[in-house]
Amino acid sequence: MLDIDYDKEYPKMLKFVLVREGGYSNNKDDLGGETNKGITHTTYDSYRRAKGLPKQSVKYMTEDEMQEIYYVNYYKASGADEIENPQLAMYVFDTAVNMGVSVAKDLYKKSGDNLEKFEQLRRDKYNRYAEAKPSQKKWLQGWQNRVTHVKDFVTTVLPKERELPFQLGVEMDVDQNGNVIYYYDMDDYRHMDSKSFKRNFPKILQQTIHQVGYPTGGAANVSRPEGCAGTYHVSGYVRSDGVKVSDYDRTCGAKHAGKQTQRYRGLRIDQMTKEEIDELLDEYI
């Protein structure tokens, strides 16, 4: 299994897929042709070619090759690794394997990030396949059963939200509704790559908004312009484990530095549209 630090649910997803893909097959009525563990010969040929390796039958694919192909060519390629809801990520991943990455991405876009709508779009797509190609009708019930199995799997095994990919230590506070708010510190930001930062931005924004409401409370004494899309200063404090933390500047998720973000100077993050936030993050990171 590849080392995937940020998504603990992926191994469970892959296990589900492999059980349903079976072993080697070369059915003349299967549009995928020669297939092994759900990976077609064309996908395997492309993988080997990119690695500078000679072409060979997918029947002889190794375990390591299979693991890498599923993760890179299906899970990441479909964008499932960036979906906040692991249940929906599983739908997209399984669709990419069974119907192709482009179909999975298209259905996800049309679903509007809605799991139930994605499920129905996938079922409708299978029905259209069977109508367009009569030779494929014999697979229709199996395809629909697979969607049902995915639904049963995600609702009984997977959570609706990914766990945070970083250890945030003991810095936390409780908001007025009793919800625990974890504070990201500078080490957390330093170790986030751009993809992780964008994926975690809703939680970073939640922290920022919380601190707007509690400018002097929580784990640190905060002094900054209210709600700005920039940085603010945190005074030194002592953590609950006794460790002393020196003064430092903390980012709100995007900063006003330079000409790139000039257009957003002074704009409150909670008043920005999703498109504006994405654009700002793309410039920042």
C-alpha positions as CSV (number, residue, x, y, z in Angstrom):
1,M,0.0,0.0,0.0
2,L,1.3,3.4,-0.9
3,D,2.0,5.8,2.0
4,I,-1.0,8.2,2.1
5,D,-0.7,10.4,5.1
6,Y,-3.7,12.6,4.5
7,D,-6.5,10.1,3.8
8,K,-6.8,7.1,6.2
9,E,-10.0,6.0,4.4
10,Y,-8.4,5.2,1.1
11,P,-7.2,1.6,1.9
12,K,-10.8,0.7,2.9
13,M,-12.0,2.1,-0.4
14,L,-9.5,0.2,-2.5
15,K,-10.3,-3.0,-0.7
16,F,-13.9,-2.6,-1.6
17,V,-13.1,-2.0,-5.3
18,L,-10.7,-4.9,-5.6
19,V,-13.2,-7.4,-4.1
20,R,-15.7,-6.4,-6.9
21,E,-13.2,-6.2,-9.7
22,G,-12.0,-9.8,-9.4
23,G,-9.0,-11.2,-11.1
24,Y,-7.9,-11.6,-14.7
25,S,-10.6,-11.7,-17.5
26,N,-10.7,-11.3,-21.3
27,N,-14.4,-11.4,-22.1
28,K,-15.2,-10.5,-25.8
29,D,-18.3,-8.7,-24.8
30,D,-16.5,-6.5,-22.2
31,L,-15.7,-3.2,-23.8
32,G,-12.6,-2.9,-21.6
33,G,-11.1,-6.0,-23.2
34,E,-8.3,-7.8,-21.4
35,T,-8.5,-6.8,-17.7
36,N,-6.8,-7.7,-14.4
37,K,-8.2,-6.6,-11.0
38,G,-10.2,-4.0,-12.8
39,I,-7.3,-2.5,-14.7
40,T,-7.6,-2.7,-18.5
41,H,-4.8,-3.5,-20.8
42,T,-4.8,0.0,-22.3
43,T,-4.4,1.6,-18.8
44,Y,-1.6,-0.9,-18.0
45,D,0.1,-0.3,-21.3
46,S,0.1,3.5,-20.7
47,Y,1.5,3.0,-17.2
48,R,4.3,0.8,-18.4
49,R,5.2,3.1,-21.3
50,A,5.4,6.1,-18.9
51,K,7.8,4.1,-16.7
52,G,10.0,3.3,-19.7
53,L,9.1,-0.4,-19.3
54,P,8.4,-2.9,-22.1
55,K,4.8,-3.8,-23.0
56,Q,3.4,-6.9,-21.5
57,S,0.0,-8.5,-20.8
58,V,-1.9,-7.0,-17.9
59,K,-2.2,-10.6,-16.7
60,Y,1.4,-10.2,-15.3
61,M,0.8,-7.0,-13.5
62,T,2.5,-6.9,-10.1
63,E,0.9,-6.0,-6.8
64,D,3.0,-2.8,-6.5
65,E,2.0,-1.8,-10.1
66,M,-1.7,-2.4,-9.3
67,Q,-1.4,-0.3,-6.1
68,E,0.2,2.7,-7.9
69,I,-2.2,2.6,-10.8
70,Y,-5.3,2.6,-8.7
71,Y,-4.0,5.5,-6.5
72,V,-2.5,7.7,-9.3
73,N,-4.7,6.9,-12.3
74,Y,-8.0,6.6,-10.6
75,Y,-8.2,8.0,-7.1
76,K,-6.1,11.1,-7.6
77,A,-6.9,11.5,-11.4
78,S,-10.6,11.6,-10.6
79,G,-10.1,14.2,-7.9
80,A,-11.5,11.9,-5.2
81,D,-8.6,12.8,-3.0
82,E,-9.7,16.4,-2.8
83,I,-13.4,15.7,-1.9
84,E,-14.1,16.6,1.7
85,N,-16.8,14.0,2.2
86,P,-15.2,10.5,2.1
87,Q,-18.5,8.9,1.2
88,L,-18.8,11.0,-2.0
89,A,-15.1,10.5,-2.7
90,M,-15.8,6.7,-2.7
91,Y,-18.6,7.2,-5.2
92,V,-16.3,9.2,-7.5
93,F,-13.4,6.7,-7.1
94,D,-15.5,3.7,-7.8
95,T,-17.1,5.4,-10.8
96,A,-13.7,6.2,-12.2
97,V,-12.7,2.6,-12.0
98,N,-15.9,1.2,-13.4
99,M,-16.8,3.9,-15.9
100,G,-13.7,6.0,-16.5
101,V,-12.1,9.0,-15.0
102,S,-13.6,11.5,-17.4
103,V,-17.1,10.2,-16.6
104,A,-16.5,10.3,-12.9
105,K,-15.3,13.9,-13.0
106,D,-18.2,14.9,-15.2
107,L,-20.8,13.3,-13.0
108,Y,-19.2,14.9,-9.9
109,K,-19.3,18.4,-11.5
110,K,-23.0,17.9,-12.4
111,S,-23.8,16.6,-8.9
112,G,-22.9,19.9,-7.3
113,D,-21.1,18.0,-4.6
114,N,-24.3,16.2,-3.6
115,L,-24.0,12.5,-2.9
116,E,-27.6,11.5,-3.7
117,K,-27.6,13.4,-7.0
118,F,-24.3,11.8,-8.0
119,E,-25.7,8.3,-7.3
120,Q,-28.8,9.0,-9.5
121,L,-26.6,10.5,-12.3
122,R,-24.5,7.3,-12.2
123,R,-27.5,5.0,-12.4
124,D,-28.9,7.1,-15.3
125,K,-25.6,6.8,-17.1
126,Y,-25.7,3.0,-16.9
127,N,-29.2,3.0,-18.3
128,R,-28.1,5.1,-21.3
129,Y,-25.1,2.7,-21.9
130,A,-27.5,-0.2,-22.1
131,E,-29.9,1.6,-24.4
132,A,-27.1,2.7,-26.7
133,K,-25.4,-0.7,-26.9
134,P,-27.8,-3.7,-26.7
135,S,-24.8,-6.0,-26.1
136,Q,-24.2,-4.3,-22.8
137,K,-27.7,-4.9,-21.4
138,K,-26.6,-8.1,-19.8
139,W,-24.3,-6.1,-17.5
140,L,-27.0,-3.5,-16.5
141,Q,-28.3,-5.3,-13.4
142,G,-24.7,-5.9,-12.2
143,W,-23.8,-2.3,-12.7
144,Q,-26.9,-1.1,-10.7
145,N,-26.2,-3.6,-8.0
146,R,-22.7,-2.2,-7.7
147,V,-24.0,1.3,-7.0
148,T,-26.2,-0.2,-4.3
149,H,-23.2,-1.9,-2.8
150,V,-21.3,1.3,-2.8
151,K,-24.2,3.0,-1.1
152,D,-24.3,0.3,1.6
153,F,-20.5,0.5,2.0
154,V,-20.2,4.3,2.5
155,T,-23.1,4.5,4.9
156,T,-21.8,1.8,7.2
157,V,-18.0,2.1,6.9
158,L,-17.0,5.7,5.9
159,P,-17.5,9.0,7.8
160,K,-19.0,12.0,6.1
161,E,-16.0,14.2,6.8
162,R,-12.2,13.5,6.5
163,E,-10.1,13.6,9.6
164,L,-7.7,16.5,9.8
165,P,-4.4,15.5,8.1
166,F,-2.2,17.3,10.7
167,Q,-1.8,16.8,14.4
168,L,-2.9,20.1,16.0
169,G,-1.5,19.4,19.5
170,V,-3.5,20.7,22.5
171,E,-4.4,24.2,21.2
172,M,-8.2,24.3,21.3
173,D,-11.1,26.3,22.6
174,V,-14.9,25.9,22.8
175,D,-17.2,28.3,20.9
176,Q,-20.5,29.7,22.2
177,N,-22.3,26.6,20.9
178,G,-20.0,24.2,22.7
179,N,-18.2,23.1,19.6
180,V,-14.5,22.4,19.9
181,I,-12.3,24.7,17.8
182,Y,-8.8,23.6,17.0
183,Y,-6.1,26.2,16.3
184,Y,-3.7,25.7,13.5
185,D,-0.2,27.0,14.4
186,M,2.7,28.0,12.1
187,D,4.2,24.5,12.0
188,D,0.8,23.2,10.7
189,Y,1.0,25.8,7.9
190,R,4.6,25.0,7.1
191,H,3.9,21.3,6.6
192,M,0.8,21.8,4.4
193,D,1.3,21.5,0.7
194,S,-0.9,23.7,-1.5
195,K,-3.5,21.0,-2.1
196,S,-3.8,20.3,1.6
197,F,-4.1,24.0,2.4
198,K,-6.9,24.4,0.0
199,R,-8.7,21.3,1.2
200,N,-8.4,22.5,4.8
201,F,-9.3,26.1,4.1
202,P,-12.9,25.7,5.4
203,K,-11.5,24.7,8.8
204,I,-8.9,27.4,8.7
205,L,-11.6,29.9,7.9
206,Q,-13.7,28.6,10.8
207,Q,-10.8,29.2,13.1
208,T,-10.4,32.7,11.7
209,I,-14.1,33.6,12.1
210,H,-14.1,32.1,15.6
211,Q,-11.2,34.3,16.6
212,V,-13.0,37.4,15.2
213,G,-15.7,36.7,17.7
214,Y,-13.2,36.0,20.5
215,P,-10.3,38.5,19.8
216,T,-8.8,38.1,23.3
217,G,-10.0,34.6,24.3
218,G,-9.1,31.0,23.4
219,A,-5.6,29.6,23.3
220,A,-3.9,32.9,22.3
221,N,-4.2,36.7,22.7
222,V,-5.1,37.9,19.3
223,S,-4.6,41.4,17.8
224,R,-5.5,41.9,14.1
225,P,-8.0,43.7,11.8
226,E,-11.4,42.0,12.2
227,G,-12.1,39.4,9.5
228,C,-9.3,40.6,7.1
229,A,-7.9,38.3,4.5
230,G,-4.4,38.6,5.9
231,T,-2.2,37.9,8.9
232,Y,-2.5,38.7,12.5
233,H,-0.2,38.8,15.5
234,V,-0.4,36.2,18.3
235,S,1.1,37.1,21.7
236,G,3.1,34.5,23.6
237,Y,1.3,32.1,25.8
238,V,1.7,28.8,27.7
239,R,0.1,25.7,26.3
240,S,-1.9,23.3,28.5
241,D,1.1,20.9,28.5
242,G,3.3,23.6,29.9
243,V,5.2,24.5,26.7
244,K,5.9,28.2,26.3
245,V,5.0,29.6,22.9
246,S,6.7,32.8,21.7
247,D,5.0,35.6,19.8
248,Y,4.4,34.9,16.1
249,D,2.3,36.0,13.1
250,R,-0.5,33.7,12.0
251,T,-2.1,33.6,8.6
252,C,-5.8,33.9,8.2
253,G,-5.7,31.7,5.1
254,A,-4.5,34.3,2.6
255,K,-2.6,37.5,2.9
256,H,-2.4,41.0,1.4
257,A,1.2,40.8,0.3
258,G,2.3,42.3,-3.0
259,K,0.5,43.2,-6.1
260,Q,-1.0,39.7,-6.6
261,T,-3.7,40.1,-3.9
262,Q,-4.1,43.9,-4.1
263,R,-7.6,43.6,-5.4
264,Y,-8.6,41.8,-2.1
265,R,-7.0,44.2,0.3
266,G,-9.3,44.8,3.3
267,L,-12.0,42.5,2.0
268,R,-13.6,40.2,4.7
269,I,-13.1,36.5,4.0
270,D,-16.6,35.7,5.1
271,Q,-18.0,38.1,2.5
272,M,-16.1,36.6,-0.4
273,T,-17.6,34.1,-2.9
274,K,-16.1,30.6,-3.2
275,E,-14.7,31.6,-6.6
276,E,-13.0,34.7,-5.1
277,I,-11.5,32.6,-2.3
278,D,-10.3,30.0,-4.8
279,E,-8.7,32.7,-6.9
280,L,-7.1,34.3,-3.9
281,L,-5.7,30.9,-2.7
282,D,-4.4,30.1,-6.2
283,E,-2.4,33.4,-6.1
284,Y,-1.3,33.0,-2.5
285,I,-0.1,29.4,-2.7
